[in-house]
Amino acid sequence: MGKRLPNGKRTATLTLVLLATVGCAQRAHHYSNSTANPQANHELRFGLMTPTDGARYEDIVRAWREAETLGWDSAWLNDHFMPVFGDPDRNQYEAWTLLAALATQTERIRIGVLVTGNTYRNPALLAKMAATVDEISRGRLDLGIGAGWYRKEHFAYGFHFGTERERAERLAEALQVLNLLWGEKHPTFRGKYYTLYQAPFAPRGVQSPRVPIIVGGQGKKRIVPLVARYADGWNAPVQTDAKGFAERVELIRRECQRIGRHDCPKRFSKMFALVTISRVPLVGPAVRTGARLLPQVDAATAWHLLAGSPADIAEQIAPFVRAGCNEVIVSFLPPFDSETIRAFTTEVIPRVRALQAPPT
């Protein structure tokens, strides 16, 4: 069942396309759209990621509609202005305008950008965009945000890049701005990077008191602690291993205790990149070994690429679920063929659910 293992050249190309989506890798509330809200219970949930690198709008619409029909919980876009790997002249849609369009093409599934690069947009502008999309989607938006990481893209389009510390500081201020705009009337804020002055904010979106915020990244010192202070959930990039995932979940919980936050985030998601579903023996090891030979791919990312039989792929995901992951986000390859989406839905997801209980 599923796609056969591509030849070596195609495997490298597919791997590079996937990596374009995964290099980057206030309080928890009762939301008005509770039936679709992942915080309503602790059930394991699954999200589909459709990177736009080389993709067509029609293919993304079809994939999102199919995922909704098959019962997936969420659908996500990546946020880049140019492909991260391969031909820089391939398609790369702007994420938030595309997301607004996709909100009109779906009805139930939760939607978002995983993650929005904070360096690309002023946070007050982003808050307005998010509130608008939340209204268009009738309360189905999750706002994913991260510090930004792709240096070449920043230089190409004139975005200020700065140091790793500066980007983390900017993200911290942006999260304050987002929370203030949703949490106060006409807030004023004077930070090092961003300011507000008696800022009105309407419409506010459907979800109350605000759109859920998901922070992406794995930096223990500067990024992950921001989840405990300002966000509703955390998303780990592909290269995070199960041990590291568990450590960061615990870090978030300890930070909540330290700052006295009682409604600590409960949403812990992990990005996975799917290369191929195939019962051909040793497909998984072959794909991961081949990926490690590519100069653009670090070993940690290559090691965690999903490839192999449905049982093999479920075994790759299960340790993260046991480590505290309750949202599995799977990045598919353009053109997001229906066969692969259905195979993952019917053959992988049930196996992951069966394996999620700790071994006895």
C-alpha positions, 0 to 999 in steps of 0.5 A, spaced: 500 500 500 502 507 498 508 509 494 513 505 492 520 507 494 523 513 489 529 512 485 535 516 488 535 522 485 527 523 486 528 521 493 533 526 494 528 531 491 522 529 495 527 530 502 529 537 500 522 539 499 520 536 505 525 540 509 523 546 507 517 545 511 521 543 517 528 547 518 525 551 523 523 548 526 497 568 554 493 563 558 489 556 556 482 558 555 475 555 554 474 557 546 467 558 543 468 553 538 469 548 543 467 542 539 473 543 534 478 545 540 484 541 541 484 543 548 477 540 549 480 533 551 487 530 551 485 525 545 491 524 540 490 529 534 492 529 527 494 535 523 496 535 515 501 540 513 501 542 506 508 546 504 507 550 498 514 549 495 512 548 488 505 546 490 499 549 486 493 552 489 488 547 486 492 541 489 492 544 496 485 545 496 484 538 494 488 536 500 485 540 505 478 538 503 480 530 503 483 531 510 477 534 513 473 529 509 477 523 512 477 526 519 483 530 520 483 535 526 487 540 523 491 543 516 497 547 516 501 551 511 509 553 512 511 560 512 516 562 506 517 567 501 522 562 497 523 555 497 528 553 502 531 548 498 532 546 490 530 551 485 528 558 488 524 560 482 518 554 484 512 557 487 512 559 494 505 562 496 504 567 501 502 563 507 496 568 510 493 570 504 493 563 502 490 561 509 484 566 508 482 563 501 483 556 504 478 558 510 473 559 505 474 552 502 473 548 509 468 547 514 470 543 520 478 542 520 482 547 524 487 551 520 493 555 521 500 557 519 506 552 522 509 557 524 509 564 522 516 567 522 515 573 527 521 577 523 516 577 517 510 581 520 509 587 525 505 583 531 500 588 531 499 587 523 499 579 524 494 580 530 489 583 525 490 578 520 489 573 525 483 576 527 480 576 520 482 569 518 478 567 525 472 570 523 472 568 516 473 561 518 468 561 524 473 560 529 477 555 527 484 558 527 490 557 531 496 562 530 503 558 530 509 563 531 516 562 531 522 567 531 524 566 524 531 562 522 532 562 514 537 567 513 538 567 506 530 569 505 531 575 510 537 578 505 533 576 499 527 580 501 530 585 506 527 583 512 532 584 518 535 578 521 539 579 527 542 575 532 539 568 535 538 572 541 535 578 538 530 574 534 528 571 541 527 577 544 523 580 538 519 574 539 518 575 546 515 582 545 511 580 539 507 575 544 506 580 549 503 585 543 499 579 541 496 578 548 495 585 549 491 587 543 486 581 545 487 582 552 486 589 554 482 595 551 486 600 547 493 598 550 499 601 550 506 598 549 513 600 549 518 595 547 525 595 544 522 592 538 515 594 538 510 599 540 503 600 541 499 607 543 492 606 545 491 601 540 483 599 538 482 592 536 476 590 532 474 585 530 477 581 535 475 574 531 470 569 533 474 565 539 474 568 546 478 571 549 482 570 543 485 566 538 490 560 541 497 561 540 502 556 538 509 557 539 514 553 535 522 552 536 526 548 541 531 553 544 531 551 551 534 557 554 530 563 550 524 560 546 521 554 549 520 558 556 516 563 552 510 558 551 509 557 559 509 565 559 505 567 553 502 561 549 497 555 549 501 550 546 508 548 543 510 545 537 517 541 536 520 541 529 522 535 526 529 534 528 527 534 536 528 527 538 523 523 543 527 525 549 528 532 548 521 533 547 519 530 554 525 534 557 522 541 553 515 539 556 517 538 563 521 545 562 514 548 560 511 545 566 516 547 571 516 554 568 509 555 569 510 553 576 515 558 577 511 564 574 505 562 578 501 560 572 496 555 573 493 554 567 499 551 563 499 549 556 496 542 554 498 542 547 504 539 545 505 538 538 511 535 533 512 536 526 513 529 522 516 529 515 513 524 511 517 521 505 514 515 503 509 509 505 511 503 502 512 495 504 518 494 500 523 492 505 528 497 508 525 503 505 525 507 511 533 506 513 535 507 505 531 514 505 534 516 512 541 514 510 540 517 503 538 524 506 544 524 511 548 524 505 545 531 502 550 537 504 543 541 506 541 536 511 543 535 518 543 528 521 538 529 526 533 531 521 534 525 516 534 520 522 527 522 523 524 522 516 518 518 516 519 512 511 517 505 511 511 501 512 505 503 516 507 499 522 514 502 521 512 509 521 507 508 527 513 505 531 517 512 529 511 516 532 509 512 538 515 514 542 513 522 542 506 520 544 509 517 550 513 523 551 507 527 551 505 529 544 498 530 543 498 533 536 501 529 531 503 534 525 505 530 518 508 534 512 506 531 506 509 532 499 506 536 493 502 534 489 499 531 496 496 525 492 490 522 495 492 515 495 498 517 500 493 521 505 488 515 505 494 510 506 496 514 512 489 515 515 487 508 514 493 504 516 498 509 520 493 513 525 490 507 527 497 503 529 499 510 532 493 510 537 494 502 538 501 504 540 500 510 544 499 506 551 506 505 555 509 498 554 507 494 560 
